[in-house]
């Protein structure tokens, strides 16, 4: 590749040191998922979709629902939904 730099794993590791930036002391320590969860417990959220099929006057309609759950309290909030018209077959 002309004019493009090729970055290797080693170069990405060595570049900050070449610029005088030493690695942070905490990066050498091993952190567990348990430690991460305890530290961020107040702000962890999960989100996902689920679908619901509803029988209406015009036939079956599939609704996609987007929800968010606070991990700490397990409170669920419906963030949005959209309906998709499906054929009856």
C-alpha positions as protocol buffer text, in pm:
chain_id: "A"
residue {
  index: 1
  type: UNK
  ca { x: 0 y: 0 z: 0 }
}
residue {
  index: 2
  type: UNK
  ca { x: 164 y: 320 z: -109 }
}
residue {
  index: 3
  type: UNK
  ca { x: 154 y: 605 z: 137 }
}
residue {
  index: 4
  type: UNK
  ca { x: -33 y: 410 z: 402 }
}
residue {
  index: 5
  type: UNK
  ca { x: 133 y: 317 z: 728 }
}
residue {
  index: 6
  type: UNK
  ca { x: 105 y: -40 z: 830 }
}
residue {
  index: 7
  type: UNK
  ca { x: 41 y: -72 z: 1203 }
}
residue {
  index: 8
  type: UNK
  ca { x: 137 y: -386 z: 1379 }
}
residue {
  index: 9
  type: UNK
  ca { x: 39 y: -490 z: 1730 }
}
residue {
  index: 10
  type: UNK
  ca { x: 390 y: -405 z: 1850 }
}
residue {
  index: 11
  type: UNK
  ca { x: 387 y: -60 z: 1692 }
}
residue {
  index: 12
  type: UNK
  ca { x: 55 y: 24 z: 1862 }
}
residue {
  index: 13
  type: UNK
  ca { x: 212 y: -81 z: 2193 }
}
residue {
  index: 14
  type: UNK
  ca { x: 538 y: 108 z: 2139 }
}
residue {
  index: 15
  type: UNK
  ca { x: 396 y: 434 z: 1994 }
}
residue {
  index: 16
  type: UNK
  ca { x: 283 y: 589 z: 2327 }
}
residue {
  index: 17
  type: UNK
  ca { x: 618 y: 511 z: 2488 }
}
residue {
  index: 18
  type: UNK
  ca { x: 801 y: 669 z: 2196 }
}
residue {
  index: 19
  type: UNK
  ca { x: 599 y: 985 z: 2263 }
}
residue {
  index: 20
  type: UNK
  ca { x: 696 y: 981 z: 2631 }
}
residue {
  index: 21
  type: UNK
  ca { x: 368 y: 836 z: 2763 }
}
residue {
  index: 22
  type: UNK
  ca { x: 421 y: 558 z: 3015 }
}
residue {
  index: 23
  type: UNK
  ca { x: 154 y: 296 z: 3078 }
}
residue {
  index: 24
  type: UNK
  ca { x: -89 y: 370 z: 3361 }
}
residue {
  index: 25
  type: UNK
  ca { x: -7 y: 174 z: 3678 }
}
residue {
  index: 26
  type: UNK
  ca { x: -360 y: 34 z: 3703 }
}
residue {
  index: 27
  type: UNK
  ca { x: -342 y: -129 z: 3361 }
}
residue {
  index: 28
  type: UNK
  ca { x: -103 y: -389 z: 3495 }
}
residue {
  index: 29
  type: UNK
  ca { x: -350 y: -502 z: 3761 }
}
residue {
  index: 30
  type: UNK
  ca { x: -603 y: -772 z: 3684 }
}
residue {
  index: 31
  type: UNK
  ca { x: -965 y: -664 z: 3725 }
}
residue {
  index: 32
  type: UNK
  ca { x: -1248 y: -912 z: 3757 }
}
residue {
  index: 33
  type: UNK
  ca { x: -1605 y: -882 z: 3630 }
}
residue {
  index: 34
  type: UNK
  ca { x: -1716 y: -875 z: 3993 }
}
residue {
  index: 35
  type: UNK
  ca { x: -1501 y: -567 z: 4057 }
}
residue {
  index: 36
  type: UNK
  ca { x: -1633 y: -400 z: 3741 }
}
residue {
  index: 37
  type: UNK
  ca { x: -1996 y: -468 z: 3837 }
}
residue {
  index: 38
  type: UNK
  ca { x: -1951 y: -337 z: 4191 }
}
residue {
  index: 39
  type: UNK
  ca { x: -1782 y: -21 z: 4066 }
}
residue {
  index: 40
  type: UNK
  ca { x: -2044 y: 58 z: 3799 }
}
residue {
  index: 41
  type: UNK
  ca { x: -2354 y: -90 z: 3966 }
}
residue {
  index: 42
  type: UNK
  ca { x: -2531 y: 247 z: 3992 }
}
residue {
  index: 43
  type: UNK
  ca { x: -2515 y: 313 z: 3617 }
}
residue {
  index: 44
  type: UNK
  ca { x: -2554 y: -28 z: 3448 }
}
residue {
  index: 45
  type: UNK
  ca { x: -2844 y: -72 z: 3209 }
}
residue {
  index: 46
  type: UNK
  ca { x: -2947 y: -349 z: 2971 }
}
residue {
  index: 47
  type: UNK
  ca { x: -3157 y: -307 z: 2659 }
}
residue {
  index: 48
  type: UNK
  ca { x: -3323 y: -541 z: 2411 }
}
residue {
  index: 49
  type: UNK
  ca { x: -3617 y: -589 z: 2173 }
}
residue {
  index: 50
  type: UNK
  ca { x: -3912 y: -823 z: 2187 }
}
residue {
  index: 51
  type: UNK
  ca { x: -4203 y: -870 z: 1950 }
}
residue {
  index: 52
  type: UNK
  ca { x: -4574 y: -902 z: 2016 }
}
residue {
  index: 53
  type: UNK
  ca { x: -4833 y: -1013 z: 1762 }
}
residue {
  index: 54
  type: UNK
  ca { x: -5164 y: -835 z: 1798 }
}
residue {
  index: 55
  type: UNK
  ca { x: -5489 y: -932 z: 1626 }
}
residue {
  index: 56
  type: UNK
  ca { x: -5659 y: -615 z: 1511 }
}
residue {
  index: 57
  type: UNK
  ca { x: -5947 y: -523 z: 1280 }
}
residue {
  index: 58
  type: UNK
  ca { x: -5722 y: -537 z: 973 }
}
residue {
  index: 59
  type: UNK
  ca { x: -5551 y: -864 z: 1070 }
}
residue {
  index: 60
  type: UNK
  ca { x: -5235 y: -959 z: 1251 }
}
residue {
  index: 61
  type: UNK
  ca { x: -4985 y: -684 z: 1329 }
}
residue {
  index: 62
  type: UNK
  ca { x: -4639 y: -749 z: 1472 }
}
residue {
  index: 63
  type: UNK
  ca { x: -4517 y: -484 z: 1714 }
}
residue {
  index: 64
  type: UNK
  ca { x: -4148 y: -453 z: 1795 }
}
residue {
  index: 65
  type: UNK
  ca { x: -4087 y: -313 z: 2144 }
}
residue {
  index: 66
  type: UNK
  ca { x: -3757 y: -166 z: 2264 }
}
residue {
  index: 67
  type: UNK
  ca { x: -3703 y: -170 z: 2640 }
}
residue {
  index: 68
  type: UNK
  ca { x: -3434 y: -64 z: 2887 }
}
residue {
  index: 69
  type: UNK
  ca { x: -3377 y: -220 z: 3229 }
}
residue {
  index: 70
  type: UNK
  ca { x: -3185 y: -72 z: 3521 }
}
residue {
  index: 71
  type: UNK
  ca { x: -2971 y: -359 z: 3652 }
}
residue {
  index: 72
  type: UNK
  ca { x: -2962 y: -233 z: 4012 }
}
residue {
  index: 73
  type: UNK
  ca { x: -3338 y: -191 z: 4061 }
}
residue {
  index: 74
  type: UNK
  ca { x: -3456 y: -422 z: 3779 }
}
residue {
  index: 75
  type: UNK
  ca { x: -3699 y: -149 z: 3676 }
}
residue {
  index: 76
  type: UNK
  ca { x: -3805 y: -180 z: 3313 }
}
residue {
  index: 77
  type: UNK
  ca { x: -3893 y: 115 z: 3092 }
}
residue {
  index: 78
  type: UNK
  ca { x: -4048 y: 82 z: 2747 }
}
residue {
  index: 79
  type: UNK
  ca { x: -3836 y: 311 z: 2533 }
}
residue {
  index: 80
  type: UNK
  ca { x: -4028 y: 277 z: 2208 }
}
residue {
  index: 81
  type: UNK
  ca { x: -4230 y: 57 z: 1977 }
}
residue {
  index: 82
  type: UNK
  ca { x: -4313 y: 23 z: 1611 }
}
residue {
  index: 83
  type: UNK
  ca { x: -4572 y: -188 z: 1434 }
}
residue {
  index: 84
  type: UNK
  ca { x: -4503 y: -393 z: 1126 }
}
residue {
  index: 85
  type: UNK
  ca { x: -4797 y: -506 z: 914 }
}
residue {
  index: 86
  type: UNK
  ca { x: -4773 y: -880 z: 839 }
}
residue {
  index: 87
  type: UNK
  ca { x: -4965 y: -1093 z: 596 }
}
residue {
  index: 88
  type: UNK
  ca { x: -5211 y: -1348 z: 730 }
}
residue {
  index: 89
  type: UNK
  ca { x: -5122 y: -1677 z: 583 }
}
